[in-house]
């Protein structure tokens, strides 16, 4: 039996399956929870998986994004991770896509992402991330993957302050602009994402500036550059995805994967929060910015509708 209240929406969606623009406008304003309820109702009503139906219409550019939009978070992250591994897992863009997957979920949720990855691709995500020679991003990712085993639910302000001092000493005790990589990797492998975020907040409170600013001082090497990107992703996801979304619009014609990463990350953070941060950072309305940045298309209309959120429905 279909979920109450979603039967009509399922009928509209089914009727729009040959019309990507209509499909996009129907699904864009729906929250992640609503989309999963619609997917369940669609299966109950028609005996078909909505995500699979959308995947079967991938000759439309927009439908690839709609397919990801319809998946649950674990499935979606598994597909994004696989594309990152296959399409450039050893490039900065590929590594950053993996960092986004590993930092926007709680450690226990990553278990389901890895399960979905194994079920869909018959491969082990942790093993697929390992390359030779190793890359700084890879070493940070392996540490983040290991942190699930040391995860504790309760946050500790005391631990955060101690970690902030360790971060400071690891930077200032090194030669020149180099950080002590071993200290950083140990820290990342033993702390949850929320606990690391609290440590970065404590760092700013104690030393008066963001940890990323300290890393930028006097330049730095590949590891420092990778660490800065990971810290930004952990410390302020709303600001990270707001900037990624703004940057993605500049190369949307040639890099749809970057747009996809930006819009899916924004959806996870919460489009209302992203819209507010975008206005604060750039003094622009997000929906208007997307509308002005892209040529007229069903793809643009979908992104604009996502940016407007529930107001678009």
N, C-alpha and C positions, 0 to 999 in steps of 0.2 A: 504494500500500500504506500502511495506517495506521501511525503511529508506534508502535513497540513499547511496551507497557505502558499505552496509552491507549484501546485498543479497547473495553474494558469501560466506561470512563468515558464514551466517546462514546455507547455504547448506552444507558446510564442517562440521559444528557442528552437524547437523542432521545426517549426514552420519557416524559420529564418536560416536553416542550415545551408542553403544555397546562396545566402546573401550575407557576405562577411561584414559589411558595414552595419547591418541591422543586428547581427550577432554581437558585434563589438559593443554597440550601444546598450544592448540588453544586459551584457555581463559586466561592463566596466564599473558601474556604480555599486556593484555587490561586494560586500565585505568577504574576507576569506571564509568565515564561518557560514555565511549565506551561500557562497559558491559550493561548499561541500554539501550543504543541505539540498541545494538544487541538483547537484550531481546524484545524490542518493534518490531524490524524488524522480529524476529522469530515468534512472535504472528501474525503479519500481513501476513507473508508468509505461515504459516502452521496452524494457528488457535489454537496454543498451547502455554502455558506458559513455557518458557525454564526452569525456576526455578522448576516448578512442574515436568517437565520431568526428571530433574536431581534428584529430591527428590524420584522419582519412581524407581531409580536405586541404592538405598542406600546399596544394598548388596556388592557394591564396597566400600572399606574404603575411597578412595579418593573422591567419589561422594558426601559424606556428606559435605566436605569442598567446593566442586564445587557448591553445592546447595547454601550455604551461600554466596559464591563468586558472584553468579548471582542475589542475592536479592538486592533491593535498601537499602540504609543505615538504614532507619527506620525499615524495615522488619527484616533486619539482626540483629540489636540491640535488637529487640523484642525477636527473637529466642534465642540469646545469654543470654539475661536477664532471659528468662523462664527456660533455662537449668541451669542457676546459682541458681535460686530459687528452682527448683525441685531436682537438683543433689547436693546440698550442699550450699544452700543460707545462712545457719547458720555457715558455715565454713569460714576460712580466704580466701580460694580460691574462694568460691562463692561470698563473699562480694567484693573481689578485681575485679572480673569480672563485678559486678554491678557498682563499682566505675569507671571502664574504660568506661562503657556505658554512665554514667552520666557526665563524664568530657571531653569526646572527641567531644561532640556536643555542639553547641550553645543552649542556653536555649530555644529559639523558636523551634529548631529542635527536642528537647526532647518531645515536644507536639505531634509530628508525631510518635515518637517511642512509646509513651504511647497509641496513637490511634491504631497503628499497633498491639500492645500487646493485647489490648481489642478486636480488630477485629479477631485476630487469635486464642486467648485462652479464650475469654469471661471472662477475669479477669482484675482487676485493679492493675497495676504494683506498685503504691505507697503503696497500702494495702498489697500486697504480700511481700513487703520488711520488713514489721513490724513483729517482733517476740517478744516473752516474755520468759525470761527477755531480755531487750534490750542489744545490743552489741555496742561497740564504733563505729564500722564501720556503723552500722545501723543508729546511731544518726547523723553521718556525712552525710550519704546518704539522710536522711530526710531533713537536712539543705540544701544540694545541690538541692534537689527537690523543696524546698520552694523558692530558690533564683530566680527561673523563674518569680515569681510574683513581684520581686523587680528589675527586669532586666532593665538596661539603656544601650542604644547603645554606648553612648559616654564615652570613658575612661577618667579618671581624675587622673592626676599626683599628685595633692594635696591630694585627697582621698587616693591614694596609699601610700603616705608618712605617713599620719595619721594612716592608717591601719598597716603599718610596725611597727610603734611605739607601737600600741596596741598589736601586736603579740609579740613584745619584752617584754612589760610589763606583758603580760599574762603568759609568761614563767618565767620571773625573779621575778615576784611578788608572785608566788606560793610557796608552801612549798617544799623545796628540788628540785626534778626533775619534779614535777607535774606542768602541765599547768592549767590555769583557763579554764575549759571546757566550761563554760557558755559564756565566751567572744568569744571563737573560734566558737562555734555553731551559735552565733548571727551574727558574721562576715560572715560566710559561707552562712547563710540564706539570706543575704542582698546584696551580691555581685555576679556579673556575673563571669564566669570562666576567661575571659580575664582581668577583673578588679582584681581578686585574683592573677592572674599571674603577673600583674604589681606590686601588693603589695609585692610579694615575691622578685621581681627584686629590688624594692626600699629597702627592708630589707637588701639585700646583699650589695647594694650601701652604705647604712647608717652604717651598723655594720661590714662590711668586710668579712662576711661569709654567707653561705646559711642558711636559716631557719631550714632546716632538720638537719644541724650540731648542732644547738642549742638544738633541740629536743633530739638529741642522747646523749648530755652531761649528765653525771651522770645517764645514763640508762633511766628509765621511765616505765610507766605501759602500760596496754593494749590500753588506749586511745592515748597515745603518739606514740605507734607503729603504730596504725591505721592512725593517723594524718600524720605521716611521709610518709606512702605509698600514701596517697591521695595527699599530697603536691608534691611529686615527679611526680605523674601522671599529675598534673595541670601545674607545673612549667616548665618542659621540656619533652613534650610528645615524641619527637624524641629520647631522651636519655633513657626514661623509656621503650619504646617499643624495642629499640635496646638491652637493657639489658635483657628484658623479652624474646626476640627472642634467644639470646645467651644461656640463662638458659634453655629455653624450649627444645633446641637440646640435652641437657644432659639427659633428661628424656622422649624423644619423643616416645620411645617404650612403655612406661607405662602411659603416660599422654597426649593423643592427644588433650584434651581440652585446655591445656596450649599452645600447638603449635597453635591451632586455634585462641586463644585470641591474641597471639603474631603476627600472620600473618595478621589477620584482623585489628588489631590496627596499624600495620606498613603500611598497605594499606591506612588507613585513613590519617595517617600523610603524606604519600608519600614515595614510595619505594626508589626513588632517594635520598631523604634526609636520610632515614634509612641506605642506603648503604654507604653514606658518613660518617655518625656518627659512624657506625660499624667499618669502616676502621680507623677512628681517635681513637676510644676507644681500639680496639683490634689489630690494625695493620694487619688485615686480610681482604681478599676479602669475602664478605658475601656469594656469591654463592658457592665459593670454600669451605667455612666453613660448609655450609649445606651439600654439596656433601660428604665431609669427615666425617661428624657426623652421617649420617644415612645410613642404609643398602640399597642396590639397590632395588628400588621399583618405581611404578608409582607415589606414594605419594612423594617420594624424588624428582623425576624429575619435578613434579609440583612446589614444593617449590623452587627448583633451578631456574626454569624458572621465577617464581615471583621475585626472588632476582635479576635476570638479567634485569628485566623490559622490556622496549621497545626494548632493544638490542637483546632480545631472539626471536623477531618476524622476 
